[in-house]
Amino acid sequence: MPEKNLLPVRKKLLRWYDDHKRDLPWRRSNDPYAIWLAETMLQQTRVKTALPYYEKFLKTFPTIEALARAPLPRLLRLWSGLGYYRRAENLKKAAMQIVRDHGGRLPDDYNKLRGLSGIGDYTAGAILSIAFDKRYPAIDGNVRRVFARLFSITDERQLRATVTRLASKKRPGDFNQALMELGATICTPKNPRCGACPVAIDCASRLCSPAKVIEVRRARSKFHNVTWPLAIVRRHGKILLRRRAKDGLLAGLWELPGLELARGEKLEHFKVRLQNELPFPLMRSHRIGAIRHSITHRRIHAPIYVFDDDSKDSQALARGRWRWLTPAEVRNQAISSMTAKAIRIFAEYEESLS
C-alpha cells in the first residue's frame, strides 16, 4: 500500500485518540516501570479488573528495586484474585534481572527487553513505543483484528510491516495505543460500532461487505469440564488452608483443600483422599453450596463441603504446607481466586446461621 494512503489513516486515528481515549492512570505516567506493570496486568485481563490492582501494586512497590526486594508471598498476596499468577512471578524475576544487569532501569533496547522474564514481543513493543518513544509495533489481538478488517491483512509479516510503516515517528506510543483503543472500544470482536469509527471510510471490510463487517475468528480453545470439590475444615473458629507446590498450576498459593476428580471418580473418593492427607479424623460434613470457575482450559464445578474437627489435640501438620487461620486472616494471604469465591460462600453460610 502506498505511503500516501496510510497518512490519512494515521492522522484520523491520532486525532480520534486525542479526543476519545479513556483516562487511565498508566496513560498519565511516563515511568517505564509503571507502563511495564500496566501492560503485564492487562495481559488476558480487562481494564476494569486491573485498575484497583495496578494502583495498589504501585503504591506498595513504587520502584523496580522495591519489587526486586519484595518477598514472593507478599507479591502473590497483592496479586491474589487477578489470576494468571505466573505474570507476578515473572515481574519479580525480571525486576531482579534489571537490578542485577541494568542498574535498576528498564532497558530501552528490544533484545534486552526480550531477555527479561515474561516480556514477549508485544510487551517489548509497547514499552519501547509508549515509554521510550521508539517506533516499534505493539501487536496484540485488538491490533490484529483492526488490520484484518481495515486493510484485509492477516499475514503476520505483512501485518508487522504495515503497522511499522503506519506508526507515527513523533508519537509512536500514542499511535500503538490508538490502535489498541480502537480494537477495545469500537472495532470489537462482535457488533463493532462502525458508525463511531474514525477510519470507517477507509475500511476494506465495509467496502467489500457494507451490510456485514467481516468477523475475525480466532481458534477456540478446547475446554473440558471437571469436578473439583473443596473442603472447609474448621476447628474452633479457624479453617485449614493448604499451600500449593512451588511449581505448576497456581504455584505457591494458599487454597482450601480440594482436588480435581478423575473421570469416573465419585465424591467419596475426594473425602477418602483428603482424609489420607490429614493426621486427624474428619468428623461431620455437609455441603453448603457450589461455585463455578475457570482455570486455563478447565471449566470447574466445585461443590463446597464443611468438615468439623472437634479434636482437642493439635496434631502435627506438615510445616509450611498447612495453616490454621481465621476467616479474617485468610483474606491477608495469597489465595487462589477459586478459594476466595468459596470463602465468600462460607461467610454467607455462617452469617445465615447467626
C-alpha positions in Angstrom: 0.0 0.0 0.0 1.5 3.4 -0.9 2.7 5.6 2.0 0.3 8.4 0.9 -2.7 6.2 1.5 -1.5 5.4 5.1 -1.0 9.0 6.1 -4.8 10.0 6.3 -5.4 6.8 8.4 -2.7 7.7 10.9 -3.9 11.3 11.2 -7.5 10.2 11.8 -6.5 7.6 14.4 -4.4 10.0 16.4 -7.0 12.8 16.3 -9.7 10.3 17.4 -7.4 9.0 20.2 -6.7 12.5 21.5 -10.5 13.2 21.7 -11.8 9.8 22.9 -9.1 7.9 24.8 -10.0 6.6 28.2 -8.5 8.3 31.1 -6.3 5.5 32.6 -3.6 6.0 35.2 -0.8 4.5 33.2 -1.5 6.9 30.4 -0.7 9.8 32.8 2.7 8.4 33.5 6.0 8.3 31.5 7.6 6.0 34.0 8.7 2.9 32.1 8.2 0.7 35.2 4.6 1.8 35.6 3.9 1.2 31.9 5.5 -2.2 32.0 3.4 -3.1 35.1 0.2 -2.0 33.3 1.0 -3.9 30.1 1.7 -7.0 32.2 -1.5 -6.8 34.2 -3.6 -6.2 31.1 -2.5 -9.5 29.5 -5.7 -11.5 29.4 -7.3 -9.2 32.0 -9.9 -6.5 31.5 -9.0 -2.8 32.2 -11.8 -2.6 34.8 -10.4 -5.6 36.7 -6.8 -4.5 36.6 -7.3 -0.9 37.7 -7.5 -1.3 41.5 -4.7 -3.9 41.5 -2.5 -1.5 39.5 -2.8 1.4 41.8 -2.4 -0.7 45.0 0.6 -2.5 43.5 2.4 0.7 42.5 1.8 2.2 46.0 3.2 -0.9 47.6 6.1 -1.4 45.2 6.8 2.1 43.8 10.1 1.2 42.1 11.8 -1.7 40.4 14.2 -2.0 43.3 11.3 -2.3 45.7 9.7 -5.0 43.5 13.0 -6.9 43.3 13.4 -6.9 47.1 9.8 -8.0 47.8 9.2 -11.5 49.2 7.3 -13.5 46.6 4.5 -14.5 49.1 3.8 -10.8 49.7 3.7 -10.1 45.9 1.4 -13.0 45.3 -0.9 -11.8 48.1 -1.2 -8.5 46.4 -1.9 -10.2 43.1 -4.5 -12.6 44.6 -7.7 -12.5 42.6 -6.1 -11.1 39.4 -5.3 -14.6 38.0 -2.5 -15.9 35.8 -0.1 -15.7 38.7 2.9 -16.6 36.5 2.8 -12.9 35.5 3.5 -11.8 39.1 6.4 -14.3 39.4 7.9 -13.1 36.1 7.6 -9.5 37.2 9.7 -10.2 40.3 12.2 -12.3 38.3 12.5 -9.6 35.7 12.9 -6.9 38.4 15.8 -8.9 39.9 17.4 -9.2 36.4 17.0 -5.4 35.9 18.6 -4.6 39.2 21.4 -7.0 38.6 22.2 -6.4 34.9 20.8 -2.9 34.1 21.4 -0.8 37.1 17.7 -0.9 38.2 16.5 0.8 35.0 14.2 -0.9 32.4 16.3 -1.1 29.2 15.3 0.7 26.1 16.7 -2.0 23.8 14.4 -4.6 22.2 16.7 -7.6 22.6 17.5 -6.7 26.2 13.8 -6.4 27.0 13.1 -9.7 25.4 15.8 -11.2 27.6 13.7 -10.4 30.7 11.3 -12.9 32.2 7.7 -12.6 31.0 8.4 -9.9 28.3 7.4 -11.1 24.9 7.3 -9.3 21.5 4.1 -7.4 22.2 5.1 -6.1 25.7 8.6 -5.1 24.4 7.0 -3.2 21.6 4.5 -1.5 23.9 7.3 -0.4 26.4 9.6 0.8 23.6 6.9 2.9 21.9 5.0 4.2 24.9 7.8 4.7 27.5 10.7 5.4 25.2 9.1 7.0 22.0 10.6 4.4 19.8 9.0 3.4 16.5 8.2 -0.3 17.3 5.0 -2.1 16.6 2.9 -3.5 19.5 0.7 -6.1 18.0 -2.0 -7.7 20.2 -5.3 -9.3 19.4 -7.0 -6.0 19.1 -4.5 -4.7 16.5 -4.7 -7.9 14.5 -8.5 -7.6 14.3 -8.3 -3.9 13.3 -5.9 -4.6 10.5 -7.7 -7.7 9.3 -10.8 -5.5 8.8 -9.2 -2.2 7.8 -6.7 -3.5 5.3 -7.6 -7.2 4.9 -4.2 -8.1 6.3 -3.9 -11.4 8.2 -0.3 -12.4 7.3 1.9 -11.8 10.3 4.9 -10.5 8.3 2.8 -8.1 6.2 0.9 -7.0 9.3 4.1 -6.1 11.2 5.5 -4.3 8.2 2.3 -2.2 7.7 1.9 -1.4 11.4 5.6 -0.2 11.4 5.1 1.9 8.3 1.8 3.4 9.6 3.3 4.3 13.0 3.9 7.9 13.8 7.6 8.9 14.0 6.7 11.6 16.5 4.1 9.8 18.5 4.7 6.0 18.2 3.3 5.2 21.7 0.1 7.2 21.1 -0.3 5.5 17.7 0.0 2.0 19.2 -2.4 2.9 22.0 -4.8 4.3 19.4 -4.9 1.0 17.6 -5.4 -0.9 20.8 -8.1 1.5 22.0 -9.9 1.3 18.7 -10.0 -2.5 18.9 -11.1 -2.5 22.5 -13.9 0.1 22.3 -15.0 0.4 18.7 -13.8 -2.4 16.4 -14.8 -5.1 18.9 -14.9 -8.8 18.0 -18.7 -8.8 17.9 -21.1 -6.0 16.9 -18.4 -3.4 16.0 -19.6 0.2 16.2 -18.7 1.2 12.7 -20.7 4.5 12.9 -18.3 5.7 15.6 -15.1 4.5 13.8 -12.8 7.3 12.7 -11.5 5.3 9.8 -14.7 3.6 8.7 -14.5 5.3 5.3 -11.1 3.6 4.7 -12.1 0.2 5.9 -11.8 -2.6 3.3 -14.2 -4.8 5.3 -17.1 -2.3 5.0 -16.3 -1.6 1.3 -16.4 -5.3 0.5 -19.5 -6.1 2.6 -21.4 -3.0 3.6 -24.2 -5.0 5.3 -21.9 -7.1 7.4 -18.4 -6.3 8.8 -16.0 -9.2 8.4 -15.8 -11.1 11.7 -12.3 -12.2 12.6 -12.5 -15.6 14.1 -9.9 -17.0 16.5 -9.3 -20.6 17.1 -11.3 -21.7 20.0 -9.5 -23.1 23.0 -10.7 -26.6 23.9 -12.2 -26.6 27.4 -13.0 -29.6 29.4 -15.5 -29.8 32.3 -14.2 -31.1 35.6 -15.5 -31.6 39.2 -13.2 -30.1 41.8 -14.7 -30.4 45.3 -13.4 -28.1 48.1 -13.2 -28.8 51.8 -13.6 -26.2 54.5 -12.2 -28.0 57.6 -13.0 -25.9 60.6 -11.7 -26.1 64.2 -12.5 -23.6 67.0 -13.2 -20.7 64.7 -10.3 -21.4 62.3 -10.2 -23.1 58.9 -7.5 -25.1 57.3 -5.5 -23.9 54.3 -3.0 -25.8 52.2 -0.1 -24.3 50.2 0.3 -25.4 46.6 3.7 -26.6 45.3 6.3 -24.1 44.2 5.9 -25.0 40.5 2.9 -25.9 38.3 -0.6 -24.5 38.3 -1.2 -21.7 40.9 2.3 -22.3 42.3 2.8 -21.2 45.9 -0.7 -20.0 46.5 -2.8 -20.9 49.6 -6.0 -22.7 48.9 -8.8 -24.8 50.5 -8.0 -28.5 50.3 -9.5 -29.9 47.2 -8.7 -31.9 44.1 -9.7 -32.5 40.5 -11.6 -35.7 40.3 -10.5 -38.1 37.6 -13.0 -39.4 35.1 -15.3 -41.9 36.9 -14.3 -40.8 40.4 -17.1 -40.1 42.9 -17.2 -37.5 45.7 -16.5 -40.3 48.2 -13.0 -40.6 46.6 -12.4 -37.0 47.4 -13.2 -37.5 51.1 -11.0 -40.6 51.3 -8.1 -38.9 49.7 -8.5 -35.8 51.8 -8.6 -37.9 55.0 -5.4 -39.6 53.9 -3.6 -36.3 53.8 -4.6 -35.3 57.4 -3.4 -36.7 60.7 -6.7 -36.3 62.4 -10.2 -37.8 61.7 -12.6 -35.7 59.8 -16.0 -35.6 61.5 -19.4 -34.4 60.3 -19.6 -33.0 56.8 -22.3 -31.3 54.8 -22.5 -29.4 51.6 -23.1 -25.6 51.8 -23.1 -24.7 48.1 -21.0 -24.8 44.9 -19.1 -22.4 42.6 -18.1 -22.3 39.0 -14.7 -21.3 38.0 -12.3 -21.5 35.0 -8.5 -22.1 35.2 -6.6 -22.4 31.9 -8.7 -24.8 29.9 -10.7 -26.2 32.7 -14.4 -25.3 33.4 -14.7 -26.2 37.0 -17.7 -27.2 39.1 -16.7 -27.0 42.7 -19.1 -28.3 45.4 -18.1 -27.0 48.8 -18.2 -29.2 51.9 -17.7 -28.2 55.5 -15.9 -30.7 57.8 -15.8 -30.3 61.6 -12.8 -31.2 63.6 -13.6 -31.2 67.3 -10.3 -32.8 68.5 -8.5 -31.0 71.3 -5.1 -32.2 70.4 -3.2 -30.1 67.8 -1.8 -32.9 65.7 1.2 -32.0 63.7 0.7 -30.9 60.1 3.5 -30.6 57.5 5.2 -27.3 58.4 4.9 -24.7 55.7 2.2 -26.6 53.8 -0.7 -26.4 56.2 -2.0 -23.5 58.2 -5.0 -22.9 60.6 -6.3 -19.4 60.0 -9.4 -17.3 61.0 -11.5 -16.2 58.1 -10.2 -12.7 58.6 -6.6 -13.9 58.4 -7.3 -15.8 55.2 -8.1 -12.5 53.4 -4.5 -11.4 54.1 -3.0 -14.5 52.4 -2.1 -15.1 48.8 -5.0 -17.3 47.9 -6.3 -18.6 44.7 -9.4 -17.0 43.1 -11.3 -20.2 43.5 -10.6 -20.3 47.2 -11.7 -16.6 47.5 -15.0 -17.5 45.9 -15.5 -20.4 48.2 -14.7 -18.4 51.3 -17.4 -15.9 50.4 -19.9 -18.7 50.1 -18.8 -19.9 53.6 -19.1 -16.4 55.0 -22.7 -16.2 53.7 -23.4 -19.6 55.2 -22.0 -18.7 58.6 -24.0 -15.4 58.6 -27.2 -17.3 57.8 -26.7 -19.4 61.0 -26.2 -16.4 63.2 
